[in-house]
Amino acid sequence: MGATIDLLPLTEDKQILCCYVNATSQIQIARIADICDRYFERVVFPGQRLLFKALPDSQLEIYTSLMATAILSEKIVCANLRVNE
């Protein structure tokens, strides 16, 4: 699948470009909730790449969808997802 670039609605210059790949066979929900007054959530299909900008110390939460529930399966510091531009 193609990559999508999502920009968090922040005006700070310290944002970095990040990439997350759903390497599973399940639909996932990627979420960043530790941003003051902001919220970021996207559905990531199997094999899909998600490109986004965030602050380096933000945490990307990955929820795996199981039937009618979503279970937090991973937390990743965005600095670890940084793309070298």
Residue pairs with C-beta under 8 A, 6 or more apart in sequence:
1 45
1 47
1 48
1 49
2 48
2 49
3 19
3 48
3 49
3 50
3 51
4 42
4 49
4 50
4 51
5 51
5 52
5 53
6 40
6 42
6 50
6 51
6 52
6 53
7 52
7 53
8 15
8 32
8 35
8 38
8 40
8 52
8 53
8 54
9 38
10 35
10 38
10 53
10 54
10 55
12 55
14 55
14 56
15 53
15 54
15 55
16 53
16 54
16 55
16 56
16 78
16 79
16 82
16 83
17 51
17 52
17 53
17 82
17 83
17 85
18 51
18 52
18 53
18 54
18 60
18 78
18 81
18 82
18 83
19 49
19 50
19 51
19 81
19 83
20 30
20 44
20 49
20 50
20 52
20 60
20 62
20 76
20 81
21 47
21 48
21 49
21 50
22 28
22 44
22 45
22 46
22 47
22 48
22 50
23 47
24 46
24 64
25 46
26 46
26 64
26 65
26 66
27 43
27 44
27 45
27 46
27 65
28 43
28 44
28 62
28 63
28 64
28 65
28 73
29 41
29 42
29 43
29 44
29 62
29 63
29 65
29 70
30 40
30 41
30 42
30 43
30 44
30 50
30 60
30 61
30 62
30 63
31 40
31 41
31 42
31 60
31 61
31 62
31 63
32 39
32 40
32 41
32 54
32 58
32 59
32 60
32 61
32 78
33 39
33 40
33 61
34 58
34 59
35 54
35 55
35 58
40 52
40 54
42 50
42 52
44 50
51 83
54 60
54 78
55 78
56 77
56 78
56 79
56 82
57 77
57 78
57 79
58 77
58 78
59 75
59 76
59 77
59 78
60 75
60 76
60 77
60 78
60 81
61 72
61 74
61 75
62 72
62 73
62 74
62 75
62 76
63 70
63 71
63 72
63 73
64 70
64 71
64 73
